[in-house]
Amino acid sequence: MKKKKIVKGSLCIISFLLFCLIYFNVLKENKTVVADTIFTNVKEKELINLITNSTSVVTLINDKTDINSVVPLLNSINTKEKIYVYNIKNDEEILDVNESGEVYTKQKGSAFYETLLNTLGSFTENYHIKKEDGSVVETDKRKIYAPMVLFIKNGTIMLSHYLNEETTTEELIEIYKTGYNIISGKYNS
C-alpha cells in the first residue's frame, strides 16, 4: 500500500514537472529576447490579422541576423509599441539564373506567401536576381525583401522599409522614428 502511494506521488510530481516544462517552452517560443529586446513571433493567421486590422510594428525576416540588426534598433527608438516578427524564410519563393541565363525556381513559394504578397500589394518589390558578374535579371514575379518593417495604423500600412546595404544606421533611425510618429499620430508632414 505504501509503495502505491509513493508511485502515485512520484507520477504526480513527474506530471507536474512535464507540464511546467511544456508550458515554459510554449512561452519561450512566443517571446524571444535579443539583446534585452522583447518581440513576439507570430503565426500566419496572426500576421494577416495584424496587417489588416491593427496598429502595430511588424518585421518580416528570413534569418536571425535580420532580428539582431532591426529589432534592437526599433526598440531603442520607441519601447511602447510591440514589435511583431514573422520569418518568411520557409515560405518565400527563391529564384536563380542558370548559366544560359534562364530563370528557374530554387524554392517554390508557399500558398501563404502568395496570400502575403497579395495582402502587401504595392509594398512588395519586383523580383530581380543579381548575377555573379553584377548584372541584374528582372523577373515577372513580386518579392518581399527582408528584413522589412511595416508601420501599420488601423489596418493600413502607413510606412514600410526593407533594409539594404546602402542604408546607414542614422537613416534607419530617421525612417523608424517617422514610422513610429505616424502610427502614434505625432507625425508632422
N, C-alpha and C positions, 0 to 999 in steps of 0.2 A: 504494500500500500504506500509506504513511504517513497519507494523508488518511482512509482507512478506520479506522485506529486512533484518529485524532483524533475522528472522528464517533462511533465506538463509545464512547470515553471520555466524550465530551460527553453522549451519551444516558444513560450510566450515572449521571453527575453529576446530570443533569436528573431522572432517575427517582428518585434518592435524595432530592433536594430536594422533589419532589412527594410522596413517601412521608412525609417529615418534616412537611410542611405539612398533609397529611390527618391524620396521627397527632395532631398538636398541636391541630388543630381538634376532633377527637373528644374529646380530653381536656378542652378548653375547654367543650364542650357539657355534659359530665357534672359538671364542677366549676365553680362560679361564685363570684366573690369580690365581696362587697358590704361596703364599709366594714370591711375587714380581717376579715370573717367568711366562713368557707367553709361551703358547704352543698352537698348533692348533689341534682341534679334527677333524678327517677325517671320511668320509663315506666309504662304502665297495669298490666302484669303485676307489676312490681316493687312498685307501690303496694299492690295487693291482698295480695301476699305479706307486705309489711311490716305491714299492718294485722292480718292473720290469724295471723302466725307469729313476730313479732319482739318485741324490747324496743327501742323507738325513739321518737323525736320526729318526727312528720310534720306538715307545714304544707301546707294546701290554700289556694292563692291564685288570684286571677284577674287580677292585674296586677303590674308591677314595684314600685308603691307599697307593695303588701302586703309584698313581700320586704323593702323598706327599713324598714318600720315594725316588723315582727315578728322577723325573723331576727337582727338585731344585738342586740335585747333578750334573746332566748332565749340567744344565745351569751354575752352578758355575765353571765348568771346561772350557767351551767354549760357549760364547754367540753369536757367529757368525752364527752357523747353527741353522735353525729352528728345533724345536722338534715337531714331529707329533705323535698324540696319537690316538689309536683305542681301544675301550673297547670290549673285546671278551666275556664278561660275558653271554650275552643272546644267543650267537652263539655256544659256546663250548659244546661238549658232556661231560656229567658228569656221571661217572660210580661209582658203590659202590659194596660192597660184603655183601651178606646176611649171616645169622647165619650158614647156611650149607656150606658156602664157595663159593657159586656161584656168579659170576659177573653179575650184572644187570644194566640197564640204568636208571639213575635218571632224566637226561635231554638229549633229543635227540639233536645231533649236527645239526646245520643248513646246508643248501646246501653251503652257503658262507664259513662256517668253513671248509668244505671238500675242497673247492677251495683254501682256505688259507693254509691248511695243504699241499696240492699238490704244491702250489707256493713256500712254505718254504722248502719243501723236507727234506733234511738231517739236517736242522736246527730245526726240531721238535724232540721230545724225545719219547721213549717208554712210554706208559701209564702204570704206576704202581699205585696200591692203597695200602696205608698204613692202616693196620687194627688197632683196639684199642690195641691189645696186642703187637703192634710194628712190627709184621711180615708184609712182603710185598707180594702182589699178582701181578704177571705180567699179562698183557692182550696182546692181539694181535693188539691193537689199538695204534695210534700215538696221541700225545697231544702237545699243545703249553702251556708250563708252564709260568705263568705270575707272576710278570712283566718280560717281555722280551724286551731287547733293541737290535735293529738291526742297524748296521752302514753300509749304502749302498753307493756304488760308481758306477755311470753309470749303474744302474740297476743290480748290482751284490752285493749280501750280502758279505761283507768283514769280518765282525765280528758280532757275536751275543752272548748275555749273558742273562740268566734268573737268577733272584735273588732267593737265597735260604738262609736259616737260618745261614749256616756256613760262608757265605761271609761277611767279615768285610768291614767297610766303606773305609778303606785305600785300600783294594784290589779292591773295586768297582771303586775308583778314578783312580787307575792304569789301570784297564780294559777300563774304559771310555776314559781316555786320549789316550790310544793306539788306540781305535776306531776312535776318532776324528783325530788323527795323520794319520791314514791310509786313511781316506776319504779326508783329505786335502792334501795328498801327502808328508807329513812330516815324515812318518814312516821310521825308520832305523832298519832293522831286525838284 
